[in-house]
Amino acid sequence: MTTVESDLLPTEREQEQMAFVEAARSFAQQEILPNAAKWDREGIYPRDVMAKLGELGFWGLLVSEEYDGLGLDSQTYLKIIEELAAADAGVAITLAVHNSLPSHILETHGTKEQKETWLKPMARGEKLAAFCISEADSGSDVAAVSTKAVRDGNDWILNGTKAWVTSGEVADLFLIMVRTSDPEPTSRQGLSFFLVPAGTEGVEPQKAEEKMGLHSSVTNQVALTNVRLSDDFLIGQEGRGFAYAMEGLDNGRMGVAAQAIGIARAALGYATRYAAERKQFDKPIGDFQAIRFMLADMATRLEAARALLNDTALKKIRGENISTQASMAKLFASEMAVFVTNKAVQVFGGYGYTKEYPVERLFRDAKVTEIYEGTSEIQRVVIARGLFSELSKSAR
């Protein structure tokens, strides 16, 4: 073997990472995919499957080994999310939110004691965490938070209602952004994060939202009524919550991009197999140029989205600022997923519009990737801002 050939072989670390991806693929195909249609049809949150994923260590994919996580790099993590999403996007987003937002913020900004108390059981699959940032009037305008934490002696009193909380009624912990000071109603200053255990007096998840897709993932409002917490539950510095949220959303947006890629990959696979089997005019419909061109466009966009996300992950591993590119990856992948699943339904024709085949479910699941973790319109705002920021730097 030549030196060049040996350099191309995966390192021991890379082999270990690949083994995790293969484990995710195997688990998804055996435990998730056979049940996905039923979960979607009956609105079932698969507690047993989520528990098994916790036992595999998949609740702590990005958490360092010091705090009982797997300590995987972003590239490997995103491949795992893709594998899970190709089987069921609801399971994938539940896991992605837990890993990329509360876990990341807690490990990056929490105290040693907070990490020992909360992050370790989160990584071990013992406590599922939810991320609470949006409100009825605070979605794209992240800073328009009205939920407040007011000082009362040595404690804080929290009041307000959070919306669109993934895993709201099944979570063991909530990472909640609140306003701790109020220079202006929509100021980015004065926002802070608290870690709130489920079951704390005054914490009440509301009824589950009836959604278009992602029926295996529950989404709720969470009401806070005179919730009393000590400083031990404040994460990081008071008033730094907006900055922490933006850091977390870089990870979250990459996770949504991986989810979108998994959905699209599944749709392309189903459409290609169907085109090879379905006959019209005495030959497979895949022989017709109209179908072939649709499949070609689907495959090309899918590979482009995967390449963009992979490049973003590599930049994160190198420690580069990825805010603009994370938005690019999320924007392109989500719009790609909607395009690909729409074309998959078209390839199936009338059957694609029925629940007899999975492309209908994939089409519904894909749509929300254009909405959460920042709509496509917000991603374009972030990307354009990044372009002009780079222009200003180069002009100095």
ABEGO torsion letter per residue (X at the ends): XBAAAAAABBBAAAAAAAAAAAAAAAAAAAAAAAAAAAAAAAGBBBAAAAAAAAAAGAAAAABBAAAGBAGBBAAAAAAAAAAAAAABAAAAAAAAAAAABAAAAAAAABBAAAAAAAAAAAAAGABBBBBBABBAABBABAABBABBBBBBEABBBBBEBBBGBBGAAABABBBBBBBABBABAABABGBBBBBBBBGBBGBBBBBBBBBABGAABBBBBBBBBGBBBBAAABBEBBGAAAAAAAAAAAAAAAAAAAAAAAAAAAAAAAAAAAAAABBBGGBBAAABAAAAAAAAAAAAAAAAAAAAAAAAAAAAAAGBBAAAAAAAAAAAAAAAAAAAAAAAAAAAEAAAABAABAAAAAAAAAAAAAABGEBAAAAAAAAAAAAAAAAAAAAX
